[in-house]
């Protein structure tokens, strides 16, 4: 189950949501139920917005449900408070920045962005007036019902990315993309809130008082290090959000905020097991260097394809065999026969080496080649007939090399499968091919066997996923363990 650790969240989501509004109950994306009629209710702000009840509260202010007395509609009003210990000059600069960025957010032309109606000054500080979203946050949805399927997560991710791209086009960075700030409206909209108003000063991860703002586990490495950020930093946060949506927890969470930040900067995320076709998208977004992250346009296309693919309703996961045990393999997305890599009485084989990647392909050729969408992959084998004692000595192990080429730089996705289509490597992986100076990329895997006796005769192939689906013809091999 998803649980956004309160110890690592020092800034709540300030875009208001209401669940069951007709029944008189309200919820905040982080703090759950907020009782109506709390202190400050019925106060009139700027002579127009009457505060009705508190929706949520965090380190930088309070969100109120309010009534616009001029237009006779309910709105959400964010009362901004500076972090404790901030000097007068810093407070003035913070208010000015928040006001400017709130107005910038108001110009974002996208239905997936919470609409900012107004920014008014009251008591010498800005109050931000936004639309009131009726629904619940993605964080609440994950806590209540568990992880999403890859298809559901892709739909949410595509809508969030639409909001981000619209914001980036007008020079606004979000800087706090996380499940608590993604609102699932009752009318079906997926709305991203708190555009440009989640950070205090500049684009660093720390305020001038050293107070951490936002959720450390969703911060991009460059932001965690206090370096310059950009749109690519929001894409990293989207990758963490997608991971959390399908896995049920974010990949970098540790016991403390400091250890979480260290993991963000220094550690690679665990390989997702429930992501299925989303795995290459997540991997492309979670590259430590901003310039190496998959461009937003490519991510958007991939997410839209997965969101419209009925086969992405469940994730494919598999476990390679431990020494001496048969390999357990789950069914891949296509309806193939679920099978262990070897049948009863034969040698149990597992992959023991090789980097993996992703690829595009079309129809397979008889030589083990697959082509399509400007990308070609060919598979060749070595030591493909082995007879002798097992485990197989490394120098005699069957080995297979996939060569990927492309006519232009392209993000590709693939995994290794056996001759009957069973999944050998359960994880989709990513690779960019088609560089002008080095158009080819290679991946080699080797097999081993742990059974004392038995024979396995099958083949090795590459299953290609994006942007079109296909599988290369298998390269035959046989392994006979003689004891």
TAWO-V791515 format. One line per field, one symbol per residue. phi: phi as a letter, one per 40 degrees, with the letter a starting at -180 (. if undefined). psi: psi as a letter, one per 40 degrees, with the letter a starting at -180 (. if undefined). burial: # if it has 24 or more other ideal C-beta (glycine too) atoms within 12 Angstrom, else .. A space follows every 50 residues. Layout:
phi = ???
psi = ???
burial = ???
//
This chain:
phi = .cacdccbbbbccbccbbbgcccgbbbbdbcgcbccgcdgcgccbfgabc cbaccaaacbibbbcbbccccfacbbbcccbcccgccdcccccccccccc cccccccccaccbccccabbbafgacbbbbcccciaccccccccbgcccd cccccccccccdcccccccbgbccgacadccbbbcccgcbbbbgcgbcbc agbccbcccgccbgcdcbccdccccgccbadccccdccccccdccccgac cbcbcbcccccccdcbbccdccbbcfccdccccccccccdccccddcccd cccccccbcdcccbccbabcccdgbcccbccccccbccaccbcdgbccba cbahcbabacabcccccgcbbifgbbbbbbbbfcbbbicbccddcbcdbb bcbbbacadacbaaacbcccgcccbcbcbbabbgcdcacbbbabbbbbbb ccbhbbbaababcbbbcbbabcccccaabbcbg
psi = ihhhhddehehihehiihhfddeeiiiiddebhhhifiheieihhfedhh hdihdiiaeeaihihihhedefiiihhhhhhiihehiddddddddddddd ddddddehgheehhhhdihihhffiihhhiihhhaiidddddddeaiiid dddddddddddddddddddefhidefhiddehhgideeihhhifheeeid hafieiieeehhhahdeeiiddddeeihiaddddddddddddddddeeii eehadiddddddddddiiiihieedbeedddddddfhdhdeeihiddddd dddddddehdeediihiihiiiheiihhhihadigihhiidiiheahhii heihiiaiiiibiiieeeiiiifeiihihiiifehhhaiiihideehhih hhhhiieihhhiiiihiideeihdhehiiiihiehdegeiiihhiiiiie idiihhhaihihhidieihihiiihiiihhhe.
burial = .####..############.#....#########.#...#..#.##.### ##################.....##########..#....#..##.###. ######.#.#.#########.#..###################...#### ##################...##############...############ #.#####...##############....###################### ###...#..##.###...#.##################.#..####.### #######.#.##.#####.##....##.#####.....####...##### ##.#.######..#...######.#######.##.##..###....#### ######...#########################......########## #..######################.#####..
//
